[in-house]
Amino acid sequence: MKKRRHFFIMVLGSLVWLLFSVYLSLAWIEELTKLFPKVLAIVVIGGIAYLPGFLAANLFITLLFVNPKPLTLPFSQPLTVLIPAHNEEKNLYFALEALSRQDYPGKLEIIVIDNASTDKTREIAEAAKKAFSLNFKILSEPRKGKHHALNTGLKEITTKYFVCVDADTVLHEQALSLISAKIAQEEKTGAVAGGIFVKNRNDNLLTRMQYYDYFLSINAIKHLQSHYGSTLVAQGAFSIYDTALVKELGGWDEADGEDIVLTWKILRSKRSVLFEPRAASFTVVPSTIKSFFRQRRRWAKGMIEGLRTVKPWEQRCFFAKYFTFIDLLIPLIDACYLIFFLPGIILSFFGFFYLFGPISLYVIPLFLFNYWLIYQITVRQVFKPLQIKCQLNFFAFLLFMAVYQILMAFSAFLGYLTALWPQKIPSKNR
């Protein structure tokens, strides 16, 4: 009942903001009709101002309600950790070392799946097995593809719950204890996404911008969706799943966004998917523009794959239905941002404000308020209790606000095209 009340307040408040935006933009619509038909003008303004503002209001209002329940520790049932690894000789040892330092009180079984590696991934796994007091096995999966590796590992799992960890993910020492306690808190929970932060943030400006993306944007959206039990991505980098449920759903599909597709199938089964930011982990993010584009293109393609596999109207939970319908609008927002908003900014320098009107600027304070709120929440709930140092860089934050959004929108747009016309724009393997 509390969730429904919060949802009603969220939607009502966001609609009030939307109506206010429409009222303020009436003159802008008339100005834009000098260039476009009125219907197109409304669509353009909707994509660059109305919808972003409505979604930002969704987030702002819900963050005011975020107050996670205390977790009952310890959860000590046997737990399996799956680690798919393709050419991860540089990272795998550190991931396994972090697992050896976990304070989890129950029995841990680690399964490393060597996924057609051509480097020393298997040798690194063997060396770690000898170096650390871990109970783990090493499997081989010759078919390249993360879903093949995960499904091979799934067959070996006998525990009630299992955790997926990427080979470049380093877990905080309390991560397994916290995430397992979260999924055991409510019987209907099918999966829980852990908190992801950037490990290599000091590599260059691109990784510093991604630090803010994970810290302020990705985790904020997960807070919003999790509050209603409908987190749309239990990411493969670090999440926990109900073993019987995943086996019943057939494991992971052949898809670039295999974790997205699985999450939406879990939601369709009327099981909730939650987010536990206190279960912190640190991942290696792309440090070059090329690898960044490849990753974000894959994520965008994964969202389209999720929409194809599980249609929004097929979701049986109202909240999941709402958030997956929202995802249908994201490509429109990205397209309007690239095609109209960015050229509009350039035109504004020459005195033409057709596409860069004042209403578009009114959204910025909402985003800043959201970032401030999620910063306060994360520092209070995650960083201070876990003694994680928060490294802030004002210049990187400015670039995150200005330049990074362009990079994300462009790479996402390429991902949508890849999903819609895969024969024309082939997607590279991970």
Secondary structure, 3 states (H helix, E strand, C coil): CHHHHHHHHHHHHHHHHHHHHHHHCHHHHHHHCCCCCHHHHHHHHHHHHHHHHHHHHHHHHHHCCCCCCCCCCCCCCCEEEEEEECCCCCCHHHHHHHHHCCCCCCCEEEEEEEECCCCCHHHHHHHHHHHCCCCEEEEEECCCCHHHHHHHHHCCCCCCEEEEECCCEEECCCHHHHHHHHHHHCCCEEEEEEEEEECCCCCCHHHHHHHHHHHHHHHHHHHHHHHCCECCCCCCCEEEEEHHHHHHCCCCCCCCCHHHHHHHHHHHCCCEEEEEEEEEEEECCCCCHHHHHHHHHHHHHHHHHHHHHCCHHHCCCHHHHHHHHHHHHHHHHHHHHHHHHHHHHHHHCCCCCCCCCHHHHHHHHHHHHHHHHHHHHHHHHHHHHHCCCCCCCHHHHHHHHHHHHHHHHHHHHHHHHHHHCCCCCCCCCC
